[in-house]
Amino acid sequence: MTPPQEPPRYPPKPRPGDRVAVVSPSSGLPELFPLPFDLGLARLQGQFHLEPVEYPTTRKMGSSPRERAEDLHAAFADPTVKAVIASIGGDDRAGRGLDLAPARGRRAGRGRVDGSQRRITVTY
């Protein structure tokens, strides 16, 4: 007999005024293509009234997998961040450096919304 499953639990949706992390787990393409990235930030602020928080590698081409992993873990570990959004994407596999960052940022016991447009399931 299969044990009963708990219903899925979802973190609360970001609300106006909330801080949302914007990270580039695969590549710092916002450095090369700032216009669509800046339009996205403007929409987060103007339409959704959220406060985007960029990390050191968000706009940095050539960052190492370790640096990107540290930013991603820092975003999930920050108690003031209510959601994590991946930027434009890139050409480097997002999970390549996940084991490089300290485990303290992986799961801090708080739910986070991942609002990425691209699938980055390897980061979960």
C-alpha positions as CSV (number, residue, x, y, z in Angstrom):
1,M,0.0,0.0,0.0
2,T,1.3,3.4,-0.9
3,P,1.5,5.9,2.0
4,P,-0.7,9.0,1.6
5,Q,1.1,11.9,0.0
6,E,1.1,15.4,1.4
7,P,-0.3,18.0,-0.9
8,P,2.4,20.2,-2.5
9,R,3.5,23.2,-0.5
10,Y,4.2,26.4,-2.3
11,P,6.1,29.5,-1.1
12,P,4.2,32.7,-1.0
13,K,4.2,34.8,-4.1
14,P,6.2,37.9,-4.1
15,R,4.2,41.0,-3.1
16,P,4.8,44.7,-4.0
17,G,7.8,45.9,-2.2
18,D,9.5,42.5,-1.9
19,R,13.1,42.0,-2.9
20,V,13.7,39.5,-5.7
21,A,17.2,38.2,-6.6
22,V,18.2,38.3,-10.3
23,V,21.0,35.9,-11.0
24,S,22.8,34.6,-14.1
25,P,23.5,31.0,-13.3
26,S,24.7,30.1,-16.8
27,S,26.3,33.2,-18.2
28,G,26.6,36.9,-17.7
29,L,24.8,37.7,-20.9
30,P,23.2,40.8,-19.5
31,E,26.7,42.4,-20.0
32,L,26.4,41.8,-23.7
33,F,22.7,42.3,-24.1
34,P,21.8,45.0,-21.5
35,L,18.6,46.3,-23.2
36,P,16.4,43.2,-22.8
37,F,17.8,42.7,-19.3
38,D,17.1,46.3,-18.3
39,L,13.6,46.2,-19.7
40,G,13.0,43.1,-17.6
41,L,14.2,44.9,-14.5
42,A,12.0,47.9,-15.3
43,R,9.0,45.6,-15.6
44,L,9.7,44.0,-12.3
45,Q,9.9,47.5,-10.7
46,G,7.1,49.3,-12.7
47,Q,4.5,46.7,-13.3
48,F,5.0,44.3,-10.3
49,H,6.5,46.9,-7.8
50,L,9.3,44.5,-6.8
51,E,12.8,45.5,-5.9
52,P,15.3,43.6,-8.1
53,V,18.6,42.7,-6.4
54,E,21.5,41.9,-8.7
55,Y,24.5,39.8,-7.7
56,P,28.2,40.2,-8.7
57,T,28.0,37.8,-11.6
58,T,24.6,38.9,-13.0
59,R,26.2,41.1,-15.6
60,K,29.7,39.6,-15.7
61,M,30.7,37.6,-18.7
62,G,33.5,35.1,-18.0
63,S,32.6,34.5,-14.4
64,S,33.6,31.1,-13.1
65,P,31.1,28.3,-12.3
66,R,32.1,28.8,-8.6
67,E,31.3,32.5,-8.7
68,R,27.9,31.9,-10.3
69,A,27.1,29.1,-7.8
70,E,28.1,31.4,-4.9
71,D,25.7,34.0,-6.2
72,L,22.9,31.5,-6.6
73,H,23.4,30.1,-3.1
74,A,23.6,33.6,-1.6
75,A,20.3,34.5,-3.3
76,F,18.5,31.5,-1.8
77,A,20.1,32.0,1.6
78,D,19.2,35.7,1.9
79,P,16.2,35.9,4.2
80,T,15.2,39.3,2.7
81,V,14.9,37.8,-0.8
82,K,11.4,36.5,-1.6
83,A,12.0,35.1,-5.1
84,V,14.9,34.1,-7.3
85,I,14.8,34.9,-11.0
86,A,17.3,33.7,-13.6
87,S,18.3,36.2,-16.2
88,I,18.5,35.8,-20.0
89,G,20.3,32.4,-19.8
90,G,23.5,31.4,-21.5
91,D,25.7,28.7,-22.9
92,D,27.1,27.2,-19.7
93,R,25.3,24.5,-17.8
94,A,23.9,26.0,-14.6
95,G,24.5,23.1,-12.4
96,R,28.2,22.7,-13.2
97,G,29.3,24.7,-10.2
98,L,26.5,24.0,-7.7
99,D,28.7,21.7,-5.7
100,L,31.4,24.4,-5.5
101,A,29.4,26.8,-3.3
102,P,29.0,26.2,0.5
103,A,26.0,24.1,1.4
104,R,24.8,26.8,3.8
105,G,23.0,28.5,0.9
106,R,21.4,25.5,-0.6
107,R,18.4,25.1,1.6
108,A,17.8,27.5,4.4
109,G,14.4,26.1,5.4
110,R,12.5,28.9,3.6
111,G,10.6,28.5,0.4
112,R,11.5,30.6,-2.6
113,V,9.7,31.2,-5.9
114,D,11.9,30.6,-8.9
115,G,10.4,32.9,-11.5
116,S,12.8,31.9,-14.3
117,Q,11.6,31.8,-17.9
118,R,14.1,29.1,-18.7
119,R,14.2,25.7,-17.1
120,I,17.0,25.5,-14.7
121,T,15.8,22.4,-12.9
122,V,19.4,21.3,-12.4
123,T,19.7,24.0,-9.7
124,Y,17.0,22.4,-7.5
